[in-house]
Amino acid sequence: MSKILIVDDETNLRITFAAALEMLDHQVVEAENGLKAIEMAEKESPDIIFMDVRMPQMNGVEAFKEIKKINPNIRVIMMTAYAVEELLEEAVQLGAYTILHKPFDIEKVVQLISMLSAQNLILVVDDSFADRELLKTLLEEHGYRVDTAKDAEEAFEKFTKQNINICLIDIILPGKNGIELYEEINKLKPGTPVIFVTGYDVAELIKKGLRLGVYTCFRKPVDVATLVSAIKSLEKK
């Protein structure tokens, strides 16, 4: 189930909405304004945020801007009962997933959460900017959500803060190598699917990774069709 942050200055709406989602086994946290939403987004690392547009102190769009700095892959759904076209347009441009107009149908919201929860987040770890950005672009074209990290330290930090479902890790990284990163990830979240990629002749490292439980290894340049097929196989497990 998902961790969901509800942001709204209407106490009754938060309570009712939270109760409905908790009955479906979702974990729910709440914030009454934009400033508190930023704090909760950093502290709780929610999977999905339902954000009211009009709130005191800081509106939902301004809060969304700050939250994206904390987690650029966060899925945010804006909520409103008012005609605030300019703010809604800005939210969409920033990457808001959709707009819900109050009062909304809770069944449709549940369907939306189920759909969002099914979308896997892939972390691409590679010290080559060009390689990681190319993979990110190609995977996004196939409908995946993708984040990137340049080394093991950044990757592990993102792994602790986000619900990452699959990792693509370059074996040769500055500092800790891909094997060491895999071992850290596996301690934190055992069973996380990992695929290695490499442009080097590192047969022993590849064999060690496969013995430890890495799913497979691809040689650079990666054939995207084959990679996507492997990812789909992992999703079925």
N, C-alpha and C positions, 0 to 999 in steps of 0.2 A: 504494500500500500504506500501511498505518497505522504510526504510531509507538506502540509499546506499552510501558508500564511494568509490570513484574512485581514485586510487593512480597510477600516471604515470607521468614521466618527460616530456612526449610529450604533449604540450599544446593543439594542434589540436585534438588529440585523446580524451583528457578529455572533451573538449568542445562538440565534436560531440557525444560522448558516453552519456554524461550528458543530452544533448538536447533530444536524443532519449528516454532516460528513463523518463525524466520529462514529455514528451508528453503522457506517459502511467501513469501519476499521481504519480510516485515514487518521493520521496524527495531525492535529490542528493547533496552531499558535495564532495569537491575535495581536494587532496593533491598532491604536485609535487615531493615529495621525501619521503623516509622512516621515517625520523625524524618528518616531518610534519604529516605523517600518524598516528604515535603514539599519537601525540598531539590531532588530530582530533578524533581518536578512543576513547580517554578518555573524550573529551569534548562533542562529539555528540552522542556517544553510537549507532553506526549504526547497522542495522540488518545483512547486508551483505557487504563485502569488496571485490572489484576487485583490485588486487595488481600486479603491474608490477614487474618482477623478477629483472631486471637490471636497477638500478637507481644510480645517484650520491649520495655521502655522506653515504648512508646506503641502501643496497640492500633489495629487498622485503622479502626475507627469514629472514634476521636479524630483520626487522621491525615486521614480523609476530610473531617471538619469543617474542618480547616485548609486543605486543598487546595481546597475549595469557595470559600474566601475569595480564593484566587489565581485560580481559573477556575471560576465557577459552572456552566459548561456541560460540565465534564468528565464523560465517561462512565465510571463506576466499577462494577466487578463484584466483589462480595465473595466470598471463598473461605473455606471452613472444613471441618475434619474433626471438629468438636466440636459438642455441643449447647449453643449459646449463643443461645438464643431472644431474650433481651432485647436483646443487641447487634445481632442480625440485624434485629429489629423497628425499632430505632433507625436502622440503616443504610438500611432501606427508606423510613422517614419522611424521611430526609435527601435521598433521591433516588437511592439506589443502583439501578443498572439491573436487576440480578438477583442471585441467590445461586447459587454453584456449590458443591456438596458434594464433597469429596475422597473417593476418587479420582474424577476426572471424565473423561469421554470426550472426547479431543482433537478428534475429528471434529465433535462438537457445538459445541465451543469455536470451531473454525474457522468454522463456519456462523454463529455468533453474531457473530464479528468481521466477517465479510463483510456481515452485515445492518447492523451499526453503522456500518461504513465507508461504506455506501451512503446514510446519512442526512445530508443536507446541513445545514450550519450557515449561517444567514442573519444578517447584521449589519444592524440598522436604525439609521441615523444621523439624528437629528432633535433640534433644540434644544427642541422642544415636548415636555415630559414626557407630556402627555396623548396626543399623536399617536403617539409611539414606543411607548408602552405599549399603546395600542389595537391598533396593527399587530402587535405582539408577541403579544398574546393571540389575535388572529384567525388569525395564521399557525400558532401552536401548536395551535389547534383543528383545523387541517388537517394536523397531524402533523409540522410542521417544528420543528427546534431553532432557537431565536432568541436572539440577544444584542443589546444596545442600546448606543448611545453618544450623548452629548449634543452633541459637537462633533467637528471634524476631528482634533484632538489625541488625544482619547480613542479615537476610531475607529482611528487609525493604530496606536496602542499595542496595541489588542486584535488588530488584523490581524497584527501581528508575532508575537503570542504564541499565536494560535489558528489552526486550519485552517479559515478562513472561506471558504465556497464561493461565496456570492452576497451582494452589498451593495445595500441600499436606502438611497439617500442623498438627503436634502433638499438642494436646490440652494443655498438661502440659509441659511448657518450663521454663527455668530459666529466671528470670526477668519478662517480660511481657508474659502472657499466650496466647494461641492460639486465644481466643476471642478478646483480645486487638489487636493482630496483624491483625486479620481479619478486625477489624474496621478501622485500619490505612490504610490497603490496599484498602478497599472499598471507603475511602475518596479520595485516590489518583487516583484510577482507578475503578470507580463504575461498578459493574457487573462482576468483575473478578471471574471466577469459583474457589471455594475453597472446598476441601474435608478434613475433619478432620480424624485423626487417633489417637487412644489412647490404652494404655495398662492398664488403671485405671478405676475404677468405678466412673465415673464423670457424672452421668445422668443429673444433673441440667445444667452443662456446655454444654453438648451435646444439650439439649433442647433449651438453649439460642442461641447457634450457629445456629441451624436449624430455629429458629424464625427470626434471623437476615438475613438469606439467604444463609447459608452454604448448599451446595448441598446434602451431606450425610456424614455419619461417619462410619469408619471401625474400628473394634477391632483388636488389634495385637494378634497373628501374622496375617498380612493381606493376604488374598487369592488374589493372583495376577491376576488370570483370572477374578474374580469379579471386581477388581479394574480397570483393562483394559477395561472391559465392561462399567463401569461407565464413564471412561474418553472418550470413544468413543461416549457415549450418550451426553456428554458435548460438544464434537466437532461438533455435528450435530445441536446444538442450535444456 
